[in-house]
């Protein structure tokens, strides 16, 4: 999984074999220049989701629901989720803990005749042992970002993966442009490193 915010990089990631494209609220910092993700609106995410969805051919597109768009009620979460799906997302990402359970159940109730619940977890900046324990404890994919090599998959902000970072990169970041002569080559190197288990390495873990 890589983040994607525009058609050009989304298409390159898709060709490079990236399985999942996350239209993250990180766009607030890396695209809009804000200091945090809080100013990102649902309309911002919908616009970028449309751009990404129009360009990809096989990758799954996940839209990040921004802060304040789903916490008020399950109905508010449904409205935001429906808008994201109309924009081209196949799944939405929300952040929270046990207080979100009624919302997750409401959003997933009756789909595919499966038990209500989340379809995927993203775990950020936790010790390797915790990432491994979570992955073995649940039956859905656990995607790590600074959560160790034992997760089901890995996600990076695409600009971090390409070595375009305005400030010192977090510990879990690796510059995949090193040794590559194209962006698509760097994305393919990311895919290969995740699939062969060489990323994240020990130096990327907590």
Biotite code that builds the C-alpha atoms (Angstrom):
import biotite.structure as struc

atoms = struc.array([
    struc.Atom([0.000, 0.000, 0.000], chain_id="A", res_id=1, res_name="UNK", atom_name="CA", element="C"),
    struc.Atom([1.160, 3.501, -0.912], chain_id="A", res_id=2, res_name="UNK", atom_name="CA", element="C"),
    struc.Atom([-0.621, 6.790, -0.510], chain_id="A", res_id=3, res_name="UNK", atom_name="CA", element="C"),
    struc.Atom([-1.764, 8.448, -3.722], chain_id="A", res_id=4, res_name="UNK", atom_name="CA", element="C"),
    struc.Atom([-3.259, 11.875, -4.322], chain_id="A", res_id=5, res_name="UNK", atom_name="CA", element="C"),
    struc.Atom([-3.155, 12.382, -8.100], chain_id="A", res_id=6, res_name="UNK", atom_name="CA", element="C"),
    struc.Atom([-3.693, 10.503, -11.336], chain_id="A", res_id=7, res_name="UNK", atom_name="CA", element="C"),
    struc.Atom([-0.085, 10.425, -12.498], chain_id="A", res_id=8, res_name="UNK", atom_name="CA", element="C"),
    struc.Atom([1.434, 8.828, -9.404], chain_id="A", res_id=9, res_name="UNK", atom_name="CA", element="C"),
    struc.Atom([-1.610, 6.580, -8.940], chain_id="A", res_id=10, res_name="UNK", atom_name="CA", element="C"),
    struc.Atom([-1.145, 5.172, -12.444], chain_id="A", res_id=11, res_name="UNK", atom_name="CA", element="C"),
    struc.Atom([2.590, 4.699, -11.859], chain_id="A", res_id=12, res_name="UNK", atom_name="CA", element="C"),
    struc.Atom([1.941, 2.876, -8.571], chain_id="A", res_id=13, res_name="UNK", atom_name="CA", element="C"),
    struc.Atom([-0.672, 0.690, -10.244], chain_id="A", res_id=14, res_name="UNK", atom_name="CA", element="C"),
    struc.Atom([1.750, -0.267, -13.028], chain_id="A", res_id=15, res_name="UNK", atom_name="CA", element="C"),
    struc.Atom([4.460, -0.961, -10.423], chain_id="A", res_id=16, res_name="UNK", atom_name="CA", element="C"),
    struc.Atom([2.263, -3.565, -8.745], chain_id="A", res_id=17, res_name="UNK", atom_name="CA", element="C"),
    struc.Atom([1.111, -1.624, -5.677], chain_id="A", res_id=18, res_name="UNK", atom_name="CA", element="C"),
    struc.Atom([-1.949, -3.510, -4.400], chain_id="A", res_id=19, res_name="UNK", atom_name="CA", element="C"),
    struc.Atom([-3.659, -0.704, -2.487], chain_id="A", res_id=20, res_name="UNK", atom_name="CA", element="C"),
    struc.Atom([-3.727, 3.067, -2.968], chain_id="A", res_id=21, res_name="UNK", atom_name="CA", element="C"),
    struc.Atom([-4.643, 5.103, 0.110], chain_id="A", res_id=22, res_name="UNK", atom_name="CA", element="C"),
    struc.Atom([-5.970, 8.602, -0.446], chain_id="A", res_id=23, res_name="UNK", atom_name="CA", element="C"),
    struc.Atom([-4.743, 9.688, 2.966], chain_id="A", res_id=24, res_name="UNK", atom_name="CA", element="C"),
    struc.Atom([-5.525, 12.776, 4.976], chain_id="A", res_id=25, res_name="UNK", atom_name="CA", element="C"),
    struc.Atom([-1.730, 13.131, 4.920], chain_id="A", res_id=26, res_name="UNK", atom_name="CA", element="C"),
    struc.Atom([-2.461, 15.166, 1.776], chain_id="A", res_id=27, res_name="UNK", atom_name="CA", element="C"),
    struc.Atom([-2.993, 18.054, 4.178], chain_id="A", res_id=28, res_name="UNK", atom_name="CA", element="C"),
    struc.Atom([0.719, 18.121, 4.900], chain_id="A", res_id=29, res_name="UNK", atom_name="CA", element="C"),
    struc.Atom([2.410, 16.777, 1.769], chain_id="A", res_id=30, res_name="UNK", atom_name="CA", element="C"),
    struc.Atom([0.119, 18.365, -0.855], chain_id="A", res_id=31, res_name="UNK", atom_name="CA", element="C"),
    struc.Atom([-1.568, 21.350, 0.821], chain_id="A", res_id=32, res_name="UNK", atom_name="CA", element="C"),
    struc.Atom([1.335, 22.423, 3.042], chain_id="A", res_id=33, res_name="UNK", atom_name="CA", element="C"),
    struc.Atom([-0.488, 22.402, 6.377], chain_id="A", res_id=34, res_name="UNK", atom_name="CA", element="C"),
    struc.Atom([1.260, 21.537, 9.619], chain_id="A", res_id=35, res_name="UNK", atom_name="CA", element="C"),
    struc.Atom([-1.232, 18.732, 10.363], chain_id="A", res_id=36, res_name="UNK", atom_name="CA", element="C"),
    struc.Atom([-4.133, 16.799, 8.861], chain_id="A", res_id=37, res_name="UNK", atom_name="CA", element="C"),
    struc.Atom([-6.885, 18.716, 10.705], chain_id="A", res_id=38, res_name="UNK", atom_name="CA", element="C"),
    struc.Atom([-7.644, 21.271, 7.932], chain_id="A", res_id=39, res_name="UNK", atom_name="CA", element="C"),
    struc.Atom([-8.382, 18.521, 5.393], chain_id="A", res_id=40, res_name="UNK", atom_name="CA", element="C"),
    struc.Atom([-12.051, 18.489, 4.395], chain_id="A", res_id=41, res_name="UNK", atom_name="CA", element="C"),
    struc.Atom([-14.195, 15.697, 3.037], chain_id="A", res_id=42, res_name="UNK", atom_name="CA", element="C"),
    struc.Atom([-14.381, 17.593, -0.264], chain_id="A", res_id=43, res_name="UNK", atom_name="CA", element="C"),
    struc.Atom([-10.576, 17.554, -0.420], chain_id="A", res_id=44, res_name="UNK", atom_name="CA", element="C"),
    struc.Atom([-10.514, 13.782, 0.014], chain_id="A", res_id=45, res_name="UNK", atom_name="CA", element="C"),
    struc.Atom([-13.319, 13.276, -2.513], chain_id="A", res_id=46, res_name="UNK", atom_name="CA", element="C"),
    struc.Atom([-11.487, 15.346, -5.134], chain_id="A", res_id=47, res_name="UNK", atom_name="CA", element="C"),
    struc.Atom([-8.235, 13.438, -4.715], chain_id="A", res_id=48, res_name="UNK", atom_name="CA", element="C"),
    struc.Atom([-10.108, 10.115, -4.597], chain_id="A", res_id=49, res_name="UNK", atom_name="CA", element="C"),
    struc.Atom([-11.673, 10.919, -7.972], chain_id="A", res_id=50, res_name="UNK", atom_name="CA", element="C"),
    struc.Atom([-8.229, 11.692, -9.396], chain_id="A", res_id=51, res_name="UNK", atom_name="CA", element="C"),
    struc.Atom([-6.730, 8.438, -8.106], chain_id="A", res_id=52, res_name="UNK", atom_name="CA", element="C"),
    struc.Atom([-9.697, 6.232, -9.009], chain_id="A", res_id=53, res_name="UNK", atom_name="CA", element="C"),
    struc.Atom([-9.762, 7.552, -12.572], chain_id="A", res_id=54, res_name="UNK", atom_name="CA", element="C"),
    struc.Atom([-6.146, 6.534, -13.159], chain_id="A", res_id=55, res_name="UNK", atom_name="CA", element="C"),
    struc.Atom([-5.801, 3.102, -11.581], chain_id="A", res_id=56, res_name="UNK", atom_name="CA", element="C"),
    struc.Atom([-6.744, -0.125, -13.310], chain_id="A", res_id=57, res_name="UNK", atom_name="CA", element="C"),
    struc.Atom([-6.370, -2.827, -10.658], chain_id="A", res_id=58, res_name="UNK", atom_name="CA", element="C"),
    struc.Atom([-5.275, -1.402, -7.296], chain_id="A", res_id=59, res_name="UNK", atom_name="CA", element="C"),
    struc.Atom([-7.828, -1.118, -4.491], chain_id="A", res_id=60, res_name="UNK", atom_name="CA", element="C"),
    struc.Atom([-8.570, 2.515, -3.610], chain_id="A", res_id=61, res_name="UNK", atom_name="CA", element="C"),
    struc.Atom([-9.148, 3.449, 0.039], chain_id="A", res_id=62, res_name="UNK", atom_name="CA", element="C"),
    struc.Atom([-10.311, 6.932, 1.044], chain_id="A", res_id=63, res_name="UNK", atom_name="CA", element="C"),
    struc.Atom([-9.328, 8.357, 4.422], chain_id="A", res_id=64, res_name="UNK", atom_name="CA", element="C"),
    struc.Atom([-12.317, 9.988, 6.132], chain_id="A", res_id=65, res_name="UNK", atom_name="CA", element="C"),
    struc.Atom([-11.010, 13.263, 7.600], chain_id="A", res_id=66, res_name="UNK", atom_name="CA", element="C"),
    struc.Atom([-11.279, 14.353, 11.199], chain_id="A", res_id=67, res_name="UNK", atom_name="CA", element="C"),
    struc.Atom([-14.787, 15.447, 12.141], chain_id="A", res_id=68, res_name="UNK", atom_name="CA", element="C"),
    struc.Atom([-16.618, 13.672, 9.328], chain_id="A", res_id=69, res_name="UNK", atom_name="CA", element="C"),
    struc.Atom([-17.646, 10.474, 11.121], chain_id="A", res_id=70, res_name="UNK", atom_name="CA", element="C"),
    struc.Atom([-17.449, 10.913, 14.899], chain_id="A", res_id=71, res_name="UNK", atom_name="CA", element="C"),
    struc.Atom([-20.805, 12.651, 15.453], chain_id="A", res_id=72, res_name="UNK", atom_name="CA", element="C"),
    struc.Atom([-22.982, 9.682, 14.521], chain_id="A", res_id=73, res_name="UNK", atom_name="CA", element="C"),
    struc.Atom([-23.116, 6.497, 12.511], chain_id="A", res_id=74, res_name="UNK", atom_name="CA", element="C"),
    struc.Atom([-25.360, 8.308, 10.056], chain_id="A", res_id=75, res_name="UNK", atom_name="CA", element="C"),
    struc.Atom([-22.721, 11.010, 9.516], chain_id="A", res_id=76, res_name="UNK", atom_name="CA", element="C"),
    struc.Atom([-20.139, 8.296, 8.933], chain_id="A", res_id=77, res_name="UNK", atom_name="CA", element="C"),
    struc.Atom([-22.464, 6.637, 6.437], chain_id="A", res_id=78, res_name="UNK", atom_name="CA", element="C"),
    struc.Atom([-22.974, 9.884, 4.501], chain_id="A", res_id=79, res_name="UNK", atom_name="CA", element="C"),
    struc.Atom([-19.223, 10.504, 4.310], chain_id="A", res_id=80, res_name="UNK", atom_name="CA", element="C"),
    struc.Atom([-18.569, 6.880, 3.343], chain_id="A", res_id=81, res_name="UNK", atom_name="CA", element="C"),
    struc.Atom([-21.226, 6.944, 0.635], chain_id="A", res_id=82, res_name="UNK", atom_name="CA", element="C"),
    struc.Atom([-19.693, 10.095, -0.823], chain_id="A", res_id=83, res_name="UNK", atom_name="CA", element="C"),
    struc.Atom([-16.257, 8.456, -0.862], chain_id="A", res_id=84, res_name="UNK", atom_name="CA", element="C"),
    struc.Atom([-17.607, 5.369, -2.623], chain_id="A", res_id=85, res_name="UNK", atom_name="CA", element="C"),
    struc.Atom([-19.321, 7.567, -5.222], chain_id="A", res_id=86, res_name="UNK", atom_name="CA", element="C"),
    struc.Atom([-15.982, 9.306, -5.772], chain_id="A", res_id=87, res_name="UNK", atom_name="CA", element="C"),
    struc.Atom([-14.383, 5.966, -6.654], chain_id="A", res_id=88, res_name="UNK", atom_name="CA", element="C"),
    struc.Atom([-13.151, 4.471, -3.394], chain_id="A", res_id=89, res_name="UNK", atom_name="CA", element="C"),
    struc.Atom([-13.747, 0.799, -2.673], chain_id="A", res_id=90, res_name="UNK", atom_name="CA", element="C"),
    struc.Atom([-13.225, 1.181, 1.068], chain_id="A", res_id=91, res_name="UNK", atom_name="CA", element="C"),
    struc.Atom([-12.963, 3.935, 3.658], chain_id="A", res_id=92, res_name="UNK", atom_name="CA", element="C"),
    struc.Atom([-10.500, 4.347, 6.515], chain_id="A", res_id=93, res_name="UNK", atom_name="CA", element="C"),
    struc.Atom([-11.506, 5.700, 9.920], chain_id="A", res_id=94, res_name="UNK", atom_name="CA", element="C"),
    struc.Atom([-9.313, 6.176, 12.970], chain_id="A", res_id=95, res_name="UNK", atom_name="CA", element="C"),
    struc.Atom([-10.260, 5.351, 16.526], chain_id="A", res_id=96, res_name="UNK", atom_name="CA", element="C"),
    struc.Atom([-10.797, 2.647, 19.112], chain_id="A", res_id=97, res_name="UNK", atom_name="CA", element="C"),
    struc.Atom([-13.711, 1.016, 20.885], chain_id="A", res_id=98, res_name="UNK", atom_name="CA", element="C"),
    struc.Atom([-15.917, 4.113, 20.592], chain_id="A", res_id=99, res_name="UNK", atom_name="CA", element="C"),
    struc.Atom([-16.029, 3.425, 16.831], chain_id="A", res_id=100, res_name="UNK", atom_name="CA", element="C"),
    struc.Atom([-17.460, -0.090, 17.143], chain_id="A", res_id=101, res_name="UNK", atom_name="CA", element="C"),
    struc.Atom([-21.128, 0.919, 16.726], chain_id="A", res_id=102, res_name="UNK", atom_name="CA", element="C"),
    struc.Atom([-20.183, 3.001, 13.672], chain_id="A", res_id=103, res_name="UNK", atom_name="CA", element="C"),
    struc.Atom([-18.197, 0.144, 12.093], chain_id="A", res_id=104, res_name="UNK", atom_name="CA", element="C"),
    struc.Atom([-21.073, -2.255, 12.728], chain_id="A", res_id=105, res_name="UNK", atom_name="CA", element="C"),
    struc.Atom([-23.537, 0.227, 11.219], chain_id="A", res_id=106, res_name="UNK", atom_name="CA", element="C"),
    struc.Atom([-21.398, 0.752, 8.102], chain_id="A", res_id=107, res_name="UNK", atom_name="CA", element="C"),
    struc.Atom([-20.780, -2.938, 7.476], chain_id="A", res_id=108, res_name="UNK", atom_name="CA", element="C"),
    struc.Atom([-24.061, -4.516, 8.622], chain_id="A", res_id=109, res_name="UNK", atom_name="CA", element="C"),
    struc.Atom([-25.424, -6.905, 5.969], chain_id="A", res_id=110, res_name="UNK", atom_name="CA", element="C"),
    struc.Atom([-22.559, -6.551, 3.460], chain_id="A", res_id=111, res_name="UNK", atom_name="CA", element="C"),
    struc.Atom([-21.503, -9.793, 1.794], chain_id="A", res_id=112, res_name="UNK", atom_name="CA", element="C"),
    struc.Atom([-23.416, -11.742, 4.450], chain_id="A", res_id=113, res_name="UNK", atom_name="CA", element="C"),
    struc.Atom([-20.343, -11.448, 6.641], chain_id="A", res_id=114, res_name="UNK", atom_name="CA", element="C"),
    struc.Atom([-20.262, -10.677, 10.314], chain_id="A", res_id=115, res_name="UNK", atom_name="CA", element="C"),
    struc.Atom([-20.285, -6.940, 10.918], chain_id="A", res_id=116, res_name="UNK", atom_name="CA", element="C"),
    struc.Atom([-16.835, -5.498, 11.498], chain_id="A", res_id=117, res_name="UNK", atom_name="CA", element="C"),
    struc.Atom([-13.821, -3.752, 10.031], chain_id="A", res_id=118, res_name="UNK", atom_name="CA", element="C"),
    struc.Atom([-12.240, -5.128, 6.858], chain_id="A", res_id=119, res_name="UNK", atom_name="CA", element="C"),
    struc.Atom([-8.682, -3.989, 7.547], chain_id="A", res_id=120, res_name="UNK", atom_name="CA", element="C"),
    struc.Atom([-6.596, -2.405, 10.312], chain_id="A", res_id=121, res_name="UNK", atom_name="CA", element="C"),
    struc.Atom([-3.782, 0.113, 9.912], chain_id="A", res_id=122, res_name="UNK", atom_name="CA", element="C"),
    struc.Atom([-1.340, 0.162, 12.838], chain_id="A", res_id=123, res_name="UNK", atom_name="CA", element="C"),
    struc.Atom([1.199, 2.960, 13.177], chain_id="A", res_id=124, res_name="UNK", atom_name="CA", element="C"),
    struc.Atom([4.324, 3.321, 15.323], chain_id="A", res_id=125, res_name="UNK", atom_name="CA", element="C"),
    struc.Atom([3.938, 0.376, 17.666], chain_id="A", res_id=126, res_name="UNK", atom_name="CA", element="C"),
    struc.Atom([6.569, -2.128, 18.861], chain_id="A", res_id=127, res_name="UNK", atom_name="CA", element="C"),
    struc.Atom([7.278, -5.020, 16.512], chain_id="A", res_id=128, res_name="UNK", atom_name="CA", element="C"),
    struc.Atom([5.975, -7.526, 19.044], chain_id="A", res_id=129, res_name="UNK", atom_name="CA", element="C"),
    struc.Atom([2.619, -5.742, 19.254], chain_id="A", res_id=130, res_name="UNK", atom_name="CA", element="C"),
    struc.Atom([2.304, -5.609, 15.474], chain_id="A", res_id=131, res_name="UNK", atom_name="CA", element="C"),
    struc.Atom([2.943, -9.343, 15.305], chain_id="A", res_id=132, res_name="UNK", atom_name="CA", element="C"),
    struc.Atom([0.484, -10.097, 18.108], chain_id="A", res_id=133, res_name="UNK", atom_name="CA", element="C"),
    struc.Atom([-2.260, -8.028, 16.487], chain_id="A", res_id=134, res_name="UNK", atom_name="CA", element="C"),
    struc.Atom([-1.716, -9.662, 13.113], chain_id="A", res_id=135, res_name="UNK", atom_name="CA", element="C"),
    struc.Atom([-1.974, -13.161, 14.587], chain_id="A", res_id=136, res_name="UNK", atom_name="CA", element="C"),
    struc.Atom([-4.983, -12.243, 16.754], chain_id="A", res_id=137, res_name="UNK", atom_name="CA", element="C"),
    struc.Atom([-7.340, -11.053, 14.019], chain_id="A", res_id=138, res_name="UNK", atom_name="CA", element="C"),
    struc.Atom([-8.565, -12.615, 10.781], chain_id="A", res_id=139, res_name="UNK", atom_name="CA", element="C"),
    struc.Atom([-8.454, -9.422, 8.717], chain_id="A", res_id=140, res_name="UNK", atom_name="CA", element="C"),
    struc.Atom([-5.383, -7.820, 7.128], chain_id="A", res_id=141, res_name="UNK", atom_name="CA", element="C"),
    struc.Atom([-3.227, -5.657, 9.401], chain_id="A", res_id=142, res_name="UNK", atom_name="CA", element="C"),
    struc.Atom([-1.276, -3.023, 7.494], chain_id="A", res_id=143, res_name="UNK", atom_name="CA", element="C"),
    struc.Atom([1.739, -1.634, 9.317], chain_id="A", res_id=144, res_name="UNK", atom_name="CA", element="C"),
    struc.Atom([3.536, 1.685, 9.179], chain_id="A", res_id=145, res_name="UNK", atom_name="CA", element="C"),
    struc.Atom([6.267, 1.475, 11.759], chain_id="A", res_id=146, res_name="UNK", atom_name="CA", element="C"),
    struc.Atom([4.665, -1.665, 13.185], chain_id="A", res_id=147, res_name="UNK", atom_name="CA", element="C"),
    struc.Atom([7.247, -4.282, 12.241], chain_id="A", res_id=148, res_name="UNK", atom_name="CA", element="C"),
    struc.Atom([7.658, -6.881, 9.497], chain_id="A", res_id=149, res_name="UNK", atom_name="CA", element="C"),
    struc.Atom([5.042, -9.347, 10.718], chain_id="A", res_id=150, res_name="UNK", atom_name="CA", element="C"),
    struc.Atom([2.015, -7.355, 9.581], chain_id="A", res_id=151, res_name="UNK", atom_name="CA", element="C"),
    struc.Atom([-0.015, -8.508, 6.570], chain_id="A", res_id=152, res_name="UNK", atom_name="CA", element="C"),
    struc.Atom([1.271, -5.583, 4.502], chain_id="A", res_id=153, res_name="UNK", atom_name="CA", element="C"),
    struc.Atom([3.034, -2.225, 4.714], chain_id="A", res_id=154, res_name="UNK", atom_name="CA", element="C"),
    struc.Atom([2.024, 1.340, 3.857], chain_id="A", res_id=155, res_name="UNK", atom_name="CA", element="C"),
    struc.Atom([4.164, 4.430, 3.283], chain_id="A", res_id=156, res_name="UNK", atom_name="CA", element="C"),
    struc.Atom([3.355, 7.970, 2.251], chain_id="A", res_id=157, res_name="UNK", atom_name="CA", element="C"),
    struc.Atom([4.366, 7.952, -1.405], chain_id="A", res_id=158, res_name="UNK", atom_name="CA", element="C"),
    struc.Atom([6.552, 11.063, -1.079], chain_id="A", res_id=159, res_name="UNK", atom_name="CA", element="C"),
    struc.Atom([8.452, 9.459, 1.795], chain_id="A", res_id=160, res_name="UNK", atom_name="CA", element="C"),
    struc.Atom([8.992, 6.321, -0.286], chain_id="A", res_id=161, res_name="UNK", atom_name="CA", element="C"),
    struc.Atom([10.349, 8.513, -3.096], chain_id="A", res_id=162, res_name="UNK", atom_name="CA", element="C"),
    struc.Atom([12.705, 10.451, -0.820], chain_id="A", res_id=163, res_name="UNK", atom_name="CA", element="C"),
    struc.Atom([10.742, 13.698, -1.116], chain_id="A", res_id=164, res_name="UNK", atom_name="CA", element="C"),
    struc.Atom([10.403, 14.601, 2.550], chain_id="A", res_id=165, res_name="UNK", atom_name="CA", element="C"),
    struc.Atom([10.333, 18.199, 3.758], chain_id="A", res_id=166, res_name="UNK", atom_name="CA", element="C"),
    struc.Atom([11.440, 17.362, 7.292], chain_id="A", res_id=167, res_name="UNK", atom_name="CA", element="C"),
    struc.Atom([13.504, 14.568, 8.852], chain_id="A", res_id=168, res_name="UNK", atom_name="CA", element="C"),
    struc.Atom([11.839, 11.309, 7.863], chain_id="A", res_id=169, res_name="UNK", atom_name="CA", element="C"),
    struc.Atom([10.295, 9.086, 10.541], chain_id="A", res_id=170, res_name="UNK", atom_name="CA", element="C"),
    struc.Atom([12.224, 5.992, 11.527], chain_id="A", res_id=171, res_name="UNK", atom_name="CA", element="C"),
    struc.Atom([9.933, 3.705, 9.537], chain_id="A", res_id=172, res_name="UNK", atom_name="CA", element="C"),
    struc.Atom([10.660, 5.441, 6.207], chain_id="A", res_id=173, res_name="UNK", atom_name="CA", element="C"),
    struc.Atom([12.990, 4.082, 3.539], chain_id="A", res_id=174, res_name="UNK", atom_name="CA", element="C"),
    struc.Atom([13.923, 6.003, 0.393], chain_id="A", res_id=175, res_name="UNK", atom_name="CA", element="C"),
    struc.Atom([13.183, 3.581, -2.451], chain_id="A", res_id=176, res_name="UNK", atom_name="CA", element="C"),
    struc.Atom([14.547, 5.980, -5.097], chain_id="A", res_id=177, res_name="UNK", atom_name="CA", element="C"),
    struc.Atom([18.051, 4.953, -4.017], chain_id="A", res_id=178, res_name="UNK", atom_name="CA", element="C"),
    struc.Atom([19.489, 2.887, -6.839], chain_id="A", res_id=179, res_name="UNK", atom_name="CA", element="C"),
    struc.Atom([16.503, 3.487, -9.129], chain_id="A", res_id=180, res_name="UNK", atom_name="CA", element="C"),
    struc.Atom([16.266, 5.626, -12.252], chain_id="A", res_id=181, res_name="UNK", atom_name="CA", element="C"),
    struc.Atom([12.505, 6.177, -12.262], chain_id="A", res_id=182, res_name="UNK", atom_name="CA", element="C"),
    struc.Atom([9.585, 6.728, -9.903], chain_id="A", res_id=183, res_name="UNK", atom_name="CA", element="C"),
    struc.Atom([7.894, 3.607, -11.187], chain_id="A", res_id=184, res_name="UNK", atom_name="CA", element="C"),
    struc.Atom([11.087, 1.652, -10.537], chain_id="A", res_id=185, res_name="UNK", atom_name="CA", element="C"),
    struc.Atom([11.162, 2.926, -6.952], chain_id="A", res_id=186, res_name="UNK", atom_name="CA", element="C"),
    struc.Atom([7.528, 1.901, -6.469], chain_id="A", res_id=187, res_name="UNK", atom_name="CA", element="C"),
    struc.Atom([8.275, -1.550, -7.848], chain_id="A", res_id=188, res_name="UNK", atom_name="CA", element="C"),
    struc.Atom([11.247, -1.800, -5.477], chain_id="A", res_id=189, res_name="UNK", atom_name="CA", element="C"),
    struc.Atom([8.894, -0.958, -2.573], chain_id="A", res_id=190, res_name="UNK", atom_name="CA", element="C"),
    struc.Atom([6.466, -3.684, -3.670], chain_id="A", res_id=191, res_name="UNK", atom_name="CA", element="C"),
    struc.Atom([9.276, -6.225, -4.001], chain_id="A", res_id=192, res_name="UNK", atom_name="CA", element="C"),
    struc.Atom([10.806, -5.346, -0.627], chain_id="A", res_id=193, res_name="UNK", atom_name="CA", element="C"),
    struc.Atom([7.474, -5.674, 1.170], chain_id="A", res_id=194, res_name="UNK", atom_name="CA", element="C"),
    struc.Atom([6.670, -8.971, -0.519], chain_id="A", res_id=195, res_name="UNK", atom_name="CA", element="C"),
    struc.Atom([10.093, -10.531, 0.074], chain_id="A", res_id=196, res_name="UNK", atom_name="CA", element="C"),
    struc.Atom([10.155, -9.368, 3.689], chain_id="A", res_id=197, res_name="UNK", atom_name="CA", element="C"),
    struc.Atom([13.226, -7.146, 3.458], chain_id="A", res_id=198, res_name="UNK", atom_name="CA", element="C"),
    struc.Atom([11.170, -4.069, 4.341], chain_id="A", res_id=199, res_name="UNK", atom_name="CA", element="C"),
    struc.Atom([10.743, -3.061, 7.050], chain_id="A", res_id=200, res_name="UNK", atom_name="CA", element="C"),
    struc.Atom([14.197, -4.003, 8.285], chain_id="A", res_id=201, res_name="UNK", atom_name="CA", element="C"),
    struc.Atom([15.290, -3.816, 11.921], chain_id="A", res_id=202, res_name="UNK", atom_name="CA", element="C"),
    struc.Atom([16.284, -0.166, 11.614], chain_id="A", res_id=203, res_name="UNK", atom_name="CA", element="C"),
    struc.Atom([12.731, 0.751, 10.579], chain_id="A", res_id=204, res_name="UNK", atom_name="CA", element="C"),
    struc.Atom([11.126, -0.895, 13.604], chain_id="A", res_id=205, res_name="UNK", atom_name="CA", element="C"),
    struc.Atom([10.351, 0.125, 17.186], chain_id="A", res_id=206, res_name="UNK", atom_name="CA", element="C"),
])
